[in-house]
Amino acid sequence: MEKRKMRAHLRATFADSKLGVFLNQRANNFASDYPFTAAKLRYYTYRLTKGPAPRPFDIYVVDPNAIDRYVEWTQFGTFPYAGRIVSGTWDRDAEPLTSLAKYSLIRQHFAGEISAQELTSEDLIDHGYPAVEAVPYDNYGYGKYLDILFRSLDDNGVLLQETLTAEKRSRSRYDYVAVNIGRDGELLFDENGCHRFTIAQELDVSIPVRIDAIHREWYEEHGHPKSHAELNYAGYVPIPWTNLPALDRRTAEILHGPRIERHASESSRRNVTAPESSP
């Protein structure tokens, strides 16, 4: 126990130092730009230097109704923290699911409190949906989409993603509902896969999930997530080294636009001439 406290103190001291802050920022930037490469390197580095480590895309089956709080998507994003051991107060800062606008909107729809006609793009944006996600539903109908997804999950359950695509370089193979593990072992939803997660709660069916952030305090006491009482191991989605460039490139395009547009934007920013100072 004393050794653990000492290690925690040394980590905190280094993290607060200028070098620690700099290195952490660089690591976060790399993980954001190259999430699959970062996840792969992080796993092997941890395993070689510290011992058994959680794989980035181990898949577990959980009861979604055992989860009642969430961590905002902006905390960990979609893939940068896959299987990552993280310190901090993020688990204590988690909020009730009922305060998540998208979650509440979906539950209200299935409770009959909101009609399909009310689910316009304006309504979705008002409930926290980004415009790029909300506007396409104007042609298809968000209520119709939810009802079709509900029937599909009711008939088939939530399927393993890799069974839905034969393309091994497809980013969708890793697109699972994601949860985090707090310091006390609490499972915390992190907004990835909100439709599937919410409808699974509505149907009261178990779902496959991947693990994003794992609080360091829980990991140092309990070890691998396989030891978690509420997680039932279901398998692993591998990340072949040869697929890393395609996976990272596709993720970057979804988040930031095509690479050529990003480079043009970055070049234009670099070529802007600063205004001359007044004499």
Secondary structure, 3 states (H helix, E strand, C coil): CHHHHHHHHHHHHHHHCHHHHHHHHHHHHHHHHCHHHHHHHHHHHHHHHCCCCCCCCEEEEECHHHCCEECCHHHHCCCCCCCCEECCCCCCCCEEHHHCHHHHHHHHHHCCCCCHHHCCHHHHHHCCCCHHHHCCHHHHCHHHHHHHHHHHHHHHCCCCHHHCCCCCCCHHHHCCEEEEECCCCCEEECCCCHHHHHHHHHHCCCEEEEEEEEEHHHHHHHCCHHHCCCCEEEEECCCCHHHHHHHHHHHHHHHHCCHHHHHHHHHHHHHCCCCCCCC
